Amino acid sequence: MIASLLGKSRRVLWLVSTCLSIMLTLPIVAMMQLILEGKVTTNYLLTGFVAALLVACAISGLLIHLLKTLNQLHQDNQYLNALINQCPVPIAIYQRSGEITYINAEFTRLFGYLIDDIPSIAAFLEKACSDKNTKSLLERLLPLNSASNTPSHPDVQLAPVALDIYTKNQETKSTLVSSAKMNAKHNDSQLLVCFDISD
């Protein structure tokens, strides 16, 4: 519903709000007078109509402001997603729980994995790491994935670590892997950034 309203003009939104307010208000006003006085008068309905118009103005103003804000957020998200997706460096975003929520196109191009293949850091470790030492190193590099769910380096971006990573096609890619916490507003999210140094 919100998506369909985003493209509407202010006049259309005001008209929709007015119609909805009148449709909801007048029957309630009429029912209240009928219950209290046993009849419905024109003056009472006119009062309800004016009240509905006032409510419609307030609702449409709030609705327009909300839709403008949502539209701006939607555009900002699209812009940021496009930036990350066009970035020539493999990037994955994951949560404190270990769930991977986003991987960019370069990550898929280099390693072959889709987000369905590696829905979590645990799945990535299982498929992409060739031995226990590499897994241990990568687990230390990803502090949010620890059992305590407490970052071991909460304010520091960890230095890149050289790792051999298996691709989906079982090729080996030499990479520099680093992770960094996002800002305080996204405290539960962390970036996993990989640099291909195979050449």
Rosetta blueprint (number, residue, H / E / L):
1 M L
2 I H
3 A H
4 S H
5 L H
6 L H
7 G L
8 K L
9 S L
10 R H
11 R H
12 V H
13 L H
14 W H
15 L H
16 V H
17 S H
18 T H
19 C H
20 L H
21 S H
22 I H
23 M H
24 L H
25 T H
26 L H
27 P H
28 I H
29 V H
30 A H
31 M H
32 M H
33 Q H
34 L H
35 I H
36 L H
37 E H
38 G L
39 K L
40 V L
41 T L
42 T H
43 N H
44 Y H
45 L H
46 L H
47 T H
48 G H
49 F H
50 V H
51 A H
52 A H
53 L H
54 L H
55 V H
56 A H
57 C H
58 A H
59 I H
60 S H
61 G H
62 L H
63 L H
64 I H
65 H H
66 L H
67 L H
68 K H
69 T H
70 L H
71 N H
72 Q H
73 L H
74 H H
75 Q H
76 D H
77 N H
78 Q H
79 Y H
80 L H
81 N H
82 A H
83 L H
84 I H
85 N H
86 Q H
87 C L
88 P L
89 V L
90 P L
91 I E
92 A E
93 I E
94 Y E
95 Q E
96 R L
97 S L
98 G L
99 E E
100 I E
101 T E
102 Y E
103 I E
104 N L
105 A H
106 E H
107 F H
108 T H
109 R H
110 L H
111 F H
112 G L
113 Y L
114 L L
115 I L
116 D L
117 D L
118 I L
119 P L
120 S E
121 I H
122 A H
123 A H
124 F H
125 L H
126 E H
127 K H
128 A H
129 C E
130 S L
131 D L
132 K H
133 N H
134 T H
135 K H
136 S H
137 L H
138 L H
139 E H
140 R H
141 L H
142 L L
143 P H
144 L H
145 N H
146 S L
147 A L
148 S L
149 N L
150 T L
151 P L
152 S L
153 H L
154 P L
155 D L
156 V L
157 Q L
158 L L
159 A L
160 P L
161 V E
162 A E
163 L E
164 D E
165 I E
166 Y E
167 T L
168 K L
169 N L
170 Q L
171 E L
172 T E
173 K E
174 S E
175 T E
176 L E
177 V E
178 S E
179 S E
180 A E
181 K E
182 M L
183 N L
184 A H
185 K H
186 H H
187 N L
188 D L
189 S E
190 Q E
191 L E
192 L E
193 V E
194 C E
195 F E
196 D E
197 I L
198 S L
199 D L
